[in-house]
């Protein structure tokens, strides 16, 4: 009995990082919806789009910086980027990018086809499954979701999930969005800004939290998600200026093209992939014209239209295909790449939500996308976000990560000697094998909420449902003492400098 209890205690203890069955950064690339010839044709098409069609509505700074680098302003006002300029940009663009976190344990290595999962979104409504309702999202929701993600092993960074609708002023909204994220987690944070002057103010907050500007620039722990282009191929002025300020301030940027196939992108999927990559490469030209080698993630995020209605369909199989194809192009060009998958069309955590999220996220992960954004929590095709779902989706992402890791084959794992011993002189099964006990945690991943009990055991436990368990776990997390990711002294300093919306009491401080 003592030995059995000791083994159980050992299995219950936290695993060493190297022994975990799923870790951040397993390499994908196993799923390839595009042939090599298809990738080459799409890249060639993107070059042609940039050279012959170009962008409308470039800002004065973008025009000056890009034309100095070799871009051409046409008589029609469109900024065109010759192939030679794009190729030069690809040569000097940053590769092997690391997204830093305030806690170095959560640093994300974006080299090669290493895969990580992130939240993201700009939901304007919070889904409350226990009350069966949607309501406007609030600052408290954003902070609480950051806290929940901080506990989720398989959600590797926290990008802003919702818009706090209880903050009316846009500048205060941008400031408080950043503040809520930073206070809730020490993982890498992603956010966005409405106007460049808002970001300039937020750099003061980031420098304070980091311990000075030099410390911030050495390990920038926040990245900017920037929709610098309005598909098809038109620049967004305010976003371009936010992009400029971010690059000059040492902040990594996600160059985000979010066209919608059949609406703001071609209905043919290959055309949509081509346009998305052309738009992202145009943004990369601008970033590297500002500062060669500035940290940038190529965010080809083409979405899907249900062509019967024109509505976005984030849970469609085509979403997984588009994201996987874009990831293949990113791997081919050897650029840090992120895409969006996992945003279900369902309204609450149910069969539809789980099926759509698992299928699309798995496609993106197996294709080798460095970051799969919007991989957890998003509902109603990005209109809603569900806090409880972050916990349920953590299970899904763990399973996807395990499949991405694959199967290691070597003389030990082939297990010939063990098979021989069990079959010729042993008990005829592997249940008590030393190897079975040794690898049961390092080779297998176990869900926190999915139910694997027999019907009898399930009934004896009161027939619990995964969603009910997630609701209880959410309450437990948020009832616990709030984390002190920022000291009280720094928090007092931030509150004196900025119009912080949530009170210390709201945050459990």
N, C-alpha and C positions, 0 to 999 in steps of 0.2 A: 504493500500500500504506500509506504514512504517513497519507494522508487517511482511509482506511478504518479504520485502527487508532484514529485520533483520534475518529472518529464512534462507534466501539464503546466507547471509554473514556467519551465524553460520555453515551452511553446507559446505561452501567453506573454512573455517578455518582448519588448520591442526588438525587432530584428536590426542587425547591423546593416548599414546602407548597402554594402556589397552583396548581402544575402537576400535582399528583397526580391520577390518574384517579378515585380514591376517597378521600374524606376524611370524618372524623367530622362528622356533622351535616347530611348531605344531607336535603332535605325529602321526606317521603312524602306519603301522602294520595291516591294514585292508585287504590288498591283500596278499594271501598266496598260491603261485603256488606249494609249496612243502607241503606234509603232514608231521606230526610230525615224522612218520616213515622214510620218505624220508630225513629229516634233519639229523636224527640220523645215517642213512646209509652213508650220505655224510661225516659227521664228522668222522665216523669210517674209511671210505676210505681214508680221508686225513691223519689220524694218521698212517694208514698202508703205504701210499706212503712215508711219512717222515721216517718211521722206516725201510722199506725194500728197498726203491729205493734211497732216499736221493738226495743230490746236487753234481754236478760237479763244479770244478774250484773255490773252496773257497780260499780266500786270506790267507796269513799266520796269520794275526791278527784274522780273522774269525775262522780259524782252532784252534788256540790256545785258544781263548776265549770260543768257543763253546765246545771243548773237555774238557776243565776244568770244564764246567758246566754239562757235561755228554753225549755229542754227541760222536759218534764213527766214526773214519776215517777208511774206509775199504781198503783192498789191491788194489781195483780198483780205489782208489783215490776219491771215493764219500763220502761225509759227511752225515752220517745218524743220525737221531734224534729219540731216543727211546720214546715210549709213555709216560713214566714216566717223562722225561725231558719236553716234551710239556705240560703235565698236570701241572707240577710245574710252568712253565712259565705262564700258564693261571691264576694260583692263584696269582701271583705277578704282573701281567700286570696292567697298569694304566687303570682305568675305570672312568666314569663321567668326561671326559676330557673337558676342556674349551679352545677353541681357542681364544686367546685374539686379540683385535684390538687396534690400537692407540686411537681410540675413544671408550670408554667402551660401548657406546650404541650399538655397532656392535659386541660385544663379542658373541661367538657361543657356546651354551651349547650342547655337544654331548652325553649327558646321555640318556639312554633308547633308544626309537625309535624316538627321536626328529629329525625333517627334516629341512635341509637348502640347499640352491642352490648356486652354484659357477660356475664361468667360469673355463676354463682350456684348455690346448692344446699346441701344438707346430707347429701351422700352418706356412707354409713357403710362403703363398700367401695371399694377401688381396683381397677380393671380393668387387668390386665397382659396385653396381647395377645401379647407375645412368649413368655410362659409359659402362655398360655391358661388363666388362673386369675383368680379374684376373691379378695381378702384384705381384712382390716380396714384402713381408711385410717389414716394416721399423721401426726403433726405434720410430719415430713420431707416427706411428699407435699404438704401445703398450702404450705409454703415453696417447694418446687421448682416447683409450679404457678404461684405468684405470679411466680417468676423467668421462667418460660416465657412467661407472658402479657405480661410487661414487654417482650418482644421481638416480640410479635405486633401488626402494624400495625392490623389490623381488629378487634381486641378492645380496646375503648376504656376499660373500667374492670374492676377485679378485685373481684368480690364472692366472699366465702368459698365454696369449692367443696365442701369435705368437713369432716367432724367428725374431729379427731384422736382415734382410739379408744385411743391409748396414754397419754392423759391422763385420769385417773379423776375427779379433783376438779373440780366444775363451775366454780368460780371460777377455778382455774388454767386450765381449758379455755378460758374466755372471754378471759382475759388473753393466753394463748399464741396463740389464734386471731388476735387483733388484731396481736400482735407478728410472727407469721410473715408476715402480709399486708404490714405496713409495711416489713419488712426485704426483701421480695422485689420490690416495685414502687413507683414514684413516681406511678403512675396513681391515680385516685380509688379508694378502697377501700370496700367495703360489708361489714358484719358484723352479727351479732346477739348478744344477751346473754340469759342465763338469768334473772338476777335484777337488780333495779335497783342494789343495792349493788356488784355486779360492774362495772357501767358507771361508777359513781362512782369506783371505783379506776382504771378505764381512762382517765378524763379526765386523771388525773395523767400518765399515759404520753403522751397526745396533746399536753398542754401542753408537756411536755419536748421532744418531737420538733418541735413547731411553733416553739418558742422563747418560750413564755409563753402565758398564757391569752388575752391580747388578740390575739396573732398567730393563735391557733387560731380565735377567734371571727370574725376578719376573713376567714379563708380556711379554713373547716372542710373537711378533705380526707378525712373518713370519714363515711359515712352509716349509719344504723341500719335494718336490714330487720326489720320488726316485725309479727308475726302477732297483732295486738291483738284479733282476733275469731276465734272458733271457729264456722264456719258450721254451721247457719244462725242468724245474729243472736244470738250469745251472746258477751259480752266474756270475754277471758282476763285474769285479775287480774294475774299477774306481768308479762305483756307490757304491760298498760296502765301499770303503774308504770315499766317501762323506757321507755315512750314519754314519760311525763311527765319523767323525768330527762333524756332526750335533748333534748327541746324546751327545757327550762330551761338545758341546758348548751350550746346553740347548735349542736347536731348536726342535720343534715338527716335526715328520717325517710321511709322507704318504708312507707306504710300498706297493709299486705298482706292482702288477702282471698283465700284459696286454697280455695274450695269446690270440690266435685267433682260435675259434672253427673250426675244420676241417683243420687247418694248423699247428699252434704251440700248439694246444690243441685238445683233442678228439672231433670227430664229434658229439658224443652223448653229449647232454647238461649237463646231470648229471656228466659225466666224466670231462667235462671242469670246472664245478663248484668245483668238488673235487680237481682237480689239482691246480686251482687258490687259493683255501683256504689252500692247503698244502704249496704252495709257500709262501703265506703271513704269515702263522704260523711259517715257517722256519725263515723268516725275524724277526718275533717277538721274537723268541728264541735268535737270535743274539743281538737284541736291548737290551733285558733284561739281557743278559749275560754281556753286557757292563755296563749297569746301570739299576738295577731293578726299575720298575715303570716309566721308561722314557716315555714321552708322544708320543704315536704312534697311527696312524689311520690305520686300516687294509683296504688296497685298492685292493680288489678283483675286477679287471676291465676286465673280459673276454669280448673280442670282437667277432664279427661274420664274417665268410667268406661267400660270395656268392659262393656256391660250384660249380656253373656253370663256374665261371671264376677265382676263388681264390681271388678276390678282397674283401677288407673289406666292410661290409655293416652296417654302424652305425645306419641307420634308420630302420633296419629290426625289425619285431615283436619279433624275438628271442633275440634281444639285450635287450629289456625290460624284457623278461622272465629271462634271465641269471642274469641281475642285481638284479631283485627282489628276485630270489632264493639266490643269494649271501648275500643280505641284511637279509633274513630270518636266514641264518646261523650266521651272525653277531649279530642279536638280541638274538639268542639262546645262543651264547657264551658270551653275554653281553660285547661286545668289541666295542670301537669307530670304526665306519665303513663308508667308502665312496666308491662310485662306479661312473661309467661314463654312462650317458644317455643324449640324446638330440642332438647328433652329426648326423645331417641329411646327406643323400647322395645327396640331391639337391645342386645346384650350387649357387642359389640366393634365397632370401625370396619369396616363392611362395606357392601354395597349398601343394605340396609334402613336403616342408620344415616344414610348420606348422603342418601338419598331423603327420609326423614322429617324430617331436620334442615333441609334446603334448602326443602322445601315449607312447613313451618310458620314458619320464620324469615322467609321471603320474604313470607308473608301479613301478618305483624305489621309488617315494615318498610314495605311498600308502603301499609299503612293509616295510617302516620304515628305509630307508637308512639315516644315519646321515647327510651326505653331498652327493648331486648329483652334481658331477663335469661335466664339458663340457655341462652344461644345457642351455647355451645361446651362440649364435654367430657363432657356428662351422658349416662349410659346406664342401661338397665334401669329406665326411668321414675323416675329420680332416685336410685335405690339405689346406683349406681356412678358413678365418675368416672374418666376415662382421660387421663393426661398427654399421651400422643402425639396424642390426638385434638384437643387444643387447637391444635396446629400444622396438622393437616389441616383443621380447622374454620375456621381463619383464612383459608384459601383460599375456603371456602364463603362466609364473611362478606364477603370482598372482592368476590365475584361478586354477592352480594345487594346490597351497597352500590352497585355499578356500575349495577345495574338500578334501584335506588331513585333514583340521580342522574338517570337518564333521558337524553334527547337534547336538546342545545341547538340551536335553530334560529335562524339569522340569515343575513345576506347572505354572510358568509364561509363558514359551515359548509354552506350550500346548494351551494357549489362550482361554480356555473355556469361561470365563466371557466375553471376547471381542466378541467371536462368538455369544454368547447369546444376547448381547446388540445390535449388528449390525443386527442380524436376526429377533429379536422380537420387537425392539423399535427404531432402528436406520435407517440409510439411505440405507441399503442393500448393502453397499460396504465398503471397508477399506481404501479408498484413502485419506480420511481426518482424519483417526484415529491417535490419539496421539502416539500410538505404532508404526504405520507405519513411521511417521516422526522421531520418536526417534531412530529407529534401521535401517533406510535406509542406513546409512553409516557403522554401526558396524556389520550388518548381511550380507551385500552385498558388493561385490567388483566390481569396475567399470574399464573398460579398458581405457587406454589413447589413443589408436590408432585404435582399432577395431570400425567399424562404426555400430551404432544401429539406425540410422535415417531412416525415411521412404524414399522410392524412390524419392518422391517429394522434401523433405527437402534436400536429398543428391544432387539432381540435382540443386536446388537453391544455394547450397554452392559450385558449380563448380565441382561436382562429384569427390571429393577427394578420393585418394587411401591411405590405411594405409602406404604403403612404401613411398609415397611422403611426408606424414606427418612426418614419421620418419627421412627422409633425412633433412627436414627443422628443426626438433628438434635437430638433431645432429649438424647442423651448428650453431644453437642458443647456444647450450652448449659450443661448442668450441670457439665461438666468444666472450663469456663472459669472464670477467677477470679470469685469472688462479687462482685456489685455492692455498693458502699458507699453505699446510699441513706440510711443513718444512720451518722454518724461513730462511730469506735471509742470516743471519749470519751462520747458520749451512750449508746452501747450498754452501756458499763461502768456508767454511772449507772442505766440501766434494769435491768440484771442485779442491781445492789445493792438495788433497790427492789422488784423483782417476781420471782416464782419462774419464771424462764425455763427452758423445758424443753430446747430444743436448745442444744448447746454451740457455741462459736465454730467448733470443728473440724467439727461437723456441717454448718455453714453455709459452710464454705470460707473462714472469716475468719482 
